Amino acid sequence: MSEFGFSSTTDEVLEGKNLSGRTALITGGYSGLGQETARAMAAKGAHVIISGRDATKLSAAADALVEETGARIDTLVCDLASLDSVREAAAEANDRFDKIDLLINNAGVMACEEAKTADGFEMQFGTNHIGHFLLTNLLMPLVEQGENPRIVNLSSRGHHISPVDFDDIHFERRDYDKWVSYGQSKTANVLFAVGLEKRLGDKGIHSYSLHPGGIHTNLGRHMSEEDIQNLTERLRKTAEESGQEPTPFKTIPQGAATTCWVATADELQGAGGLYCEDCHVANEDDEDLMGGVRSYAIDEGNAERLWQVSEEMVGQTFAY
């Protein structure tokens, strides 16, 4: 259903698109995939809001984006590992901006050592999912003002590693494993898109999740050399077991291409709750080691349970 694929870049995906009049808010927008997504969308005329926890880095990235694209770039300080910071950022956004057409939940942490957020949540689940859960819902008044709005959650093929362990999300009764933790947080990103679609799809607000591919970015800043070697070996063995060649790493423009495609593709108009990879909609598949979306990650029952658990964690309910 798409003319694009593994090696497509952001500029190729957005060629011929006019994003003038569109407002995109991108979390983690001052580095890596987020910054490239911001650049590519701004180059097509979008008003871009980049969000992140470091005001200095945000300002520097915004200046560079303005110089390169000439677009309107705004910044929003938000630490996803703090519910207070998320609430302050959402209140500021609702005060400063008129609408959000594209909400790109891009920020994240990967394979960090055991740690807690400011609110006591396991760091990867708390940052990758709970922070985005609260921010997205608090920004909904702006999204509802958008034209054909889309919400895009960056997940990962890492969701293959683990479903959400609803009995012990925060590793209070099991030994902490940074990869299992990462896996369940990425599964949560997929389930969150399913939950959003169920609630908002009939209002014309559609939600998606995606695997950007393997890319060398600062997402892996917590990984040691040993971790990187182990991951590379795991990917090699996975490919070998599936009888395929190992998937090469993508460049950052290739890695951000699926985000840009999901956010703008005409083929996805009117449809949501989908998981995408390599600029196409992935199939449900519990066996393929090299692709597809696991059934537990798009299960509506799991999505509902996650929504309820997430509301309990943030101490707030959201009804649409």
Stockholm file with secondary structure:
# STOCKHOLM 1.0

chainA/1-320         MSEFGFSSTTDEVLEGKNLSGRTALITGGYSGLGQETARAMAAKGAHVIISGRDATKLSAAADALVEETGARIDTLVCDLASLDSVREAAAEANDRFDKIDLLINNAGVMACEEAKTADGFEMQFGTNHIGHFLLTNLLMPLVEQGENPRIVNLSSRGHHISPVDFDDIHFERRDYDKWVSYGQSKTANVLFAVGLEKRLGDKGIHSYSLHPGGIHTNLGRHMSEEDIQNLTERLRKTAEESGQEPTPFKTIPQGAATTCWVATADELQGAGGLYCEDCHVANEDDEDLMGGVRSYAIDEGNAERLWQVSEEMVGQTFAY
#=GR chainA/1-320 SS CCSCCTTCCHHHHTTTCCCTTCEEEEETTTSHHHHHHHHHHHHTTCEEEEEESCHHHHHHHHHHHHHHHCCCEEEEECCTTCHHHHHHHHHHHHHHCSCCSEEEECCCCCSCCSCBCTTSCBHHHIIIIIIHHHHHHHTHHHHTTSSSCEEEEECCGGGGSCCCCTTCTTCSSSCCCHHHHHHHHHHHHHHHHHHHHHHHGGGTCEEEEEECCCBCSGGGTTCCHHHHHHHHHHHHHHHHHTTSCCCCCBCHHHHTHHHHHHHHCGGGTTCCSEEEETTEECCBCSSCTTSCBCGGGSCHHHHHHHHHHHHHHHTCCCCC
#=GC SS_cons         CCSCCTTCCHHHHTTTCCCTTCEEEEETTTSHHHHHHHHHHHHTTCEEEEEESCHHHHHHHHHHHHHHHCCCEEEEECCTTCHHHHHHHHHHHHHHCSCCSEEEECCCCCSCCSCBCTTSCBHHHIIIIIIHHHHHHHTHHHHTTSSSCEEEEECCGGGGSCCCCTTCTTCSSSCCCHHHHHHHHHHHHHHHHHHHHHHHGGGTCEEEEEECCCBCSGGGTTCCHHHHHHHHHHHHHHHHHTTSCCCCCBCHHHHTHHHHHHHHCGGGTTCCSEEEETTEECCBCSSCTTSCBCGGGSCHHHHHHHHHHHHHHHTCCCCC
//
